[in-house]
Amino acid sequence: MRLSLISNTVWVLWFCCLSFATPTAADPGWSESELALLRMQWIGSLPELPPDPTNKYADNPVAAELGQKLFFDKRLSANGKVACASCHVPELSFTDGLARSKGVGETSRSAPSILGIAHSAWFFWDGRSDSLWSQALGPLESAVEHGGNRSQYARIVYRNPVYRKQYEQLFGALPDLSDSQRFPENAAPVEDEDAAVKWQRMSETDRKAITRVYVNIGKAIAAYERLLMPGVSRFDRYVETVLKEGAPETTLLSADELAGLRLFIGKAMCVTCHQGPLFTNNSFHNVGAPDLATKRPKYILPIFYLFIDKPELDTGRHKGVQQVLNSEFNCLNEYSDATENDCAELRFANKKQKETLGTFKVPTLRNITKTAPYMHEGQFKNLTELLKHYNAAPKAHVGHSELMPLNLEGKQLMQIEAFLHSLSSSPDVADELLRTPEY
């Protein structure tokens, strides 16, 4: 699932070139090569979730239980109104339906779905985290997301008897936070000047003690998020049927959905990047998405636009590479449970940094009809707009777009959109894991 773009593309084109092979008895409409592509996209081909070497608690059920509580807890924010679940809403396939997610302030990007995200090696749209637990920590101290700080969160765990019991069962004794002079209420290396000053006044030992609690909060949340997987869709039931030897043709997909599926794995080349049972290769690509942050405001004469402060251009993975290499919580850091041999991807992350300009992570297409608007900044409000963009393949605002004009007809775009509706499903998660736990 982590193949390079070149190997992905060559492999897919090889299959497409074979698409004129003799159809099989299982389904007269599909060639052997097309059936192989369908099998690759089928959720039944999703491998077992590999262990996370950076988090030795990743598959601990007690950690997942604690992580679920923390995921839904709004007290883990500056104003007591923002939880992880505020932007990752279970009913919206763990997104929030916003172009730019809102916490205590407004962010610059949308919240991607986290169903199946544990199968990825990189996190955030720009890959600036290389573990699920370090990703969970980023929003907690972001000034516009949760807006809090690690001392605040450590104290919440310390004061809550349920949290404290589960935490110490997992991670050992908490530091004694009763001395507010030694451990200030709000202290962390964050933008808030008062909290940053208090943090610097603490001893290095005490800073590490607080940070360790903060890291363990992230590791517990990650253990919960590893349980969140997409369920079986109509597309998957269809594929399972046609892969069975001698299985009859099925009505699980409509004629338009079937035509859209053929385009998806064929002429439209969607499968080049949306490859695998999660409909993503979990890599980074430049598809020429418009940068709304730098878009010229309407009704302003060009001469006046020269005097307006314009936001920094979003370079995506290009900047994310440096952020993950410099991260306090990357794979090679002291808070990671990995060995150096486990961190090969991080050590080689900057080898081709020039090629990452304007690239963003490929999102899953599962449940895509529930996750509008689309792209990293919500640039497209619906699937029709999104498919028109791919069909036209405009030039990129930064870097070089990898798209080529598809020249598909309107009906063909409609058929692809129809097919995408067949990817919807309920999460493959117990109902009790989709809501705030009682305790």
N, C-alpha and C positions, 0 to 999 in steps of 0.2 A: 504493500500500500504506500510505500515511500519511494517508488521508482522515480527516476529523473524524467523531466518533460520529454527529452529526446527519446528515451527508451519507451515511454508511454506512447508517444506519437507513432513511432515506427511499428510498435506492436499492434496498435489499433488499426493503422493503415494496412498492415498485412492481413488482418482479419477482413477489412472492408474489401480488399482486392479479391478475397476468396468468396465473397458474398454471392457469387453466381454459381456456386457449387450445387450439386443435385440435392433437392429437398429431401428430408428424411420422412419415414413413415409416421414418426411421432406427431409431426405437424407439417402438412404439405406446404405450408406457407413459409417455412424457415429453412435456410440452408444450414449445413453443419457449422460453418464459421459463425453464422448469426446466432445459432443455439449456444455456441461457446461464449459469445458476448453476453447473451441473456443469463447464462449461468454465472458469469462473472459479476453481474449486477444483482443477482438474486440474494436476498438476505440470508438464505440458507448457506451461502458461501462465506458469510462473515466468520472469521476465525475467532477462536477463544481470545478473550482480552488478555494480552500479555501482562506480566507483572511490571510494576513501576519500580525500578531499582532506586529511584530517588526518594521513595516513600515506603518504608518498611511496614507502615500501617495501612497501606492502600487497600488491602483486601480483608481488613479486620472488621468484623461485623459491629463490634462495639464502637469503633471509630466511625463507621458509617452511620450508626444511630446518633452519635454525638454530632456528626457533620450535618445530618438532616435538621436537627434542632437549630444549629447555627445558621444554616442556609435560609431558614424562614424567620429568623429572629431580627426584628427591626431595631432592637436595642443596639445592634452593631452598626451604628451610624451616628453622625453628629447631632441629628435632630430627632432620633428615635422613630423615623418614618420610612427608612430605607433598609431593605433586606436584599440578599442575593436574588430572592424570588420576586423582587419588585421589577427587575429587568428580565428575569428568566422565569416567565409565568408558565406554569405547567399546561394551562388550557390553550396557550398559544405556541405549543411545541417548544416551550422554554425560551421564547423571545418576548418582546413587549409591544410589538406593533408600531414602533416609533422609528422615524428616520434617524433621529439622534436620541439616544436613551437619556432619561432624566433620573438623577438621584437628588442630592441636595442642590445640584445645579444641572446644567445641560452639558452632556458630553459632546465630543466631535464625531462620534461614530455610532452605528447601530449595534444592538446586542444580538450576536448570532445564536442560533440554537445550540444547546449543549447536549442534545440527544446523540449518543455515540461518540462524543468528543474525546472520550478517554482513549480511543484508538489512534489519536493523532500524536505526533511528536512535537508540534509547535502550537502555541495558543495565542489568542487575540488575532485580529485581522492582519497584523503585521508580524506575528510570530515573535513578539518580544519576551515571551516566557517559554521555557522548554520543559515545564512540568505542569500538571494540572493543579497542584497545590500552590505553586508560585503564582499561577494565574489568579487563583482565588484571593491572594493577598493584595494584588494590585488595586482593585476597586475599593478595598477596605480603607486604604489611606489616600485614595484619590480625592482631591479637594472638591470635585464636582460629582463624585459618585456617592460613596458612603460618608466621606468627609471626616472620619474619625481618625484615631491613632492607636498604635499598638499598646501603649500603656492603658488606655481606656478599655480596650478589648480584653487585655489580660486581667484587669480588675473585674470585669463582668463575669469572667469565668471563676475568678477567685471568690466572688461574693455569692454566686448562685450555687446552692448546695447540690443540685442535680448535675450541673456542669462540672463542678469541682470533683464530685465523686467519680464521674465517668472519665474526666481528664486524668486524674491521678491513677485510676485503674489502668489507663493506657500508657501514660507518659511519665508517671512518677510524680513525686511531690511538687506542688507549686511553690514558687518562692513566697516568702512572707511579705505580703504587700501592705501590711497594716501601717508601716512607717511611711507616711506621705512625704516626708522630707527626703528620704532615701529613694522612694519610688513615687514621683509626682503623679497626680491624677491624669494629667495629659502631657505626655512627653513622647516625642518621636522625631525622626529625621524627615519631617514633612514641610510643606510650604508655610504653615502657620508659624510665625516667628516666635511666639511665646513657647509653643511646644518644642520647637527646634532648640531654643536656648536651654530649656530645662533638660532636654535630652543630652546636650553637650556637657552639662554640669554633673550628670550622673557618672559614676565610675564605669569603666569598660566592662567589668564583671557584671554589674547590675544591668547595663544596657543589653548584654548578651542574654541574661536571664529573662528579661522581658521579651526580647526578640525570639527566644526559643519558644515561649508560650504562643507568641503570634504565629510562628511557623507551624506549630502543632495545630493551631486552629485551622490553618490552611490545609494541612494534611488530613484532618478529619473531614473537612468539607469535600476534599477531593475523593475520599473514600466513599462518601455518599454519591457524588456525581458519577463515579465509575459504575454505579448501578443503573444509570439512566440510559436506556437503549430504545431505539425505535422498534415498533412492532411490525407484524406481517401486514403488508398492503395488498390491494387487489392485484397490483403488478406481480408481487411475489407469489400469490396463489396461482396466477396465470402461468408464470414460469415453471412453477413446481408441476403443474398439470402437463405442460408441453414437453417437459424433460422426461416424463415417464414413458417408457417404451410402449407404443401402441395406444397412448392416451388419446381420446377423441378431441376434436376441436372444442374450444370452450367459448362461452359468451361472457366471461369475466371482464373482458375489455371490448369496448365498442369498436366499430369500424374506424372511426376517426382516431381513437386512442391507439389502435394497432398501427395505423398509418403514421401517427406521431412517434410511436416507438421505433418504427423502421427508420424514420428520419433521424431520430435521436442517436441511434447506433450507426447510422450510415451517412447520408449526404450532409446533414447538419453538423456532424463531427462533435456533438455535445459530449460524447463518451470519452473524448480525448482527455478532458480535465475532470469531468464528473464520472470518474471511473471507479468501479468497485461496488460492493454491496451497500456502502453508505453514500453512493453517488458523489464521491469526492476522492481525489487522489491525495488530499491533505497537503498539497504543495501550493506554490505561490505563482500567480500569473498576472500579466498585464493585459486587461481586456478593454482598455481605453475608456473606462468609466469616467464621466465628467467629475471634476473636482468642484463641488458646490461651495466650498469654503472660499474659493478664489473667484467665484462667478461675479461678474459686474452687476451691481444693483440696478433694477429697472428705473427708468425715468430720471437718470442722472446723466448729464451731458459728459462726453468723454473728457473734456478739459478738467472738469471737477473731479473725475475719478482719479486723476493723478495725485490729488491731495488726500485721498482716503487711505487710511491704514489697512493694508490687505493682509489677511491671515497667511501664515506660512503654508507653502504648497505641501500637500500630504504625499510623501514619497513612499509610504507603505513599508514593505519589507526592507527596503534600503536602509531606513533608519532603525527598523526593528532589530536588524542584525547587530548593530552596535549596542542597542539597549540590552539585548539578552547577553551579549558578551560581557557587559559591564554590570550586569545585575547582581545585587546582593544575594539573590536567591537562585542562581542558576545551578545547573547540574554539578559543576565543579566546586561549588561553595561549601563551606563547613556545615551548613544546615541540611545539605543533601545527604541522603543515605547511600548514594551511589559511589562506586569506585571510579577512578579515572578511565578505566577501560569501558565503562558504561556510557561515557560522555563523548564518544567519537563525533556524533553529529554536531555537538556544540563546538568542538575544537576546529571543525572544518566549515563552520557556518559562514565565515567571511571570505572563503576562497573565490567566490564568484559574485562579490557584492555589487559590482557594476551592473550585472545583469538583473539585479533585483529592483532597479529603479521603477517605481510606480506599480510594483506587483503587490497583490493582496491574496490572502488565503482563499482557496476554493471552498465555498460552503457546501454542506450537504444539501441535496435537493429533496430529501425525504421530508414530507409534510410541508413542501414549499408553498402550497396554497394557504397555509396558516401563518406564514412568516413574512408577509408583506409589511413595509416596503423593502426593496431589494438593493443589494450591494452594500459596501461598507459604510456608506453615508446615506443610505435610503434614497439613492438617486432616482430610482424607478418605482412608481407607486403601485404598479400592477404588472402582471406577467406579459400583457400585450406590449407595454412600453419596453420591457426588458428584452423580449424576443426581437423587437424591431431594431434595438441597438445591436444585438448580435448579428442580425441579418445585414445591417448597413456597414458594420465594422469601421466606425470613425477612427481617426487618428487619436492617439493618446495625448493628454495634456502634459504628461510627464513620462519620460521613458518611451518605449516603443511597444505599441499594441501587438499582441500575438494573433489577433483576429484577422481573418480574411473574409471579404464579402461573400455571403452565402447565396444571394440572389434567389431566395425562396419566394414563392408566391404567397399571397395573403392566406389562402386556404391551408397551405402547408404549415405556416406559422400557427394557425388556429389548431391544427392537428397536433403539433408539438405541445401546445398549451393544454389541449385535452388530455394528452398522455400524462402530463405532469400531475394532473388531478388523481391519477391512479396510484400515486406514491404516498397518499395520505394513509395514516394508520394511528391507532392508539399506541401510547408508549408500552413497551414490553416491561412494565414495572408494576409491582403490586400497588393497588389503589392507596394504601396507607402511606406509601412513600411519596405521594404527589401532593401532600398537604402538610400543614403545620402539625407536628406530632403532639399528642397530649402527654403532659408530664407535670 
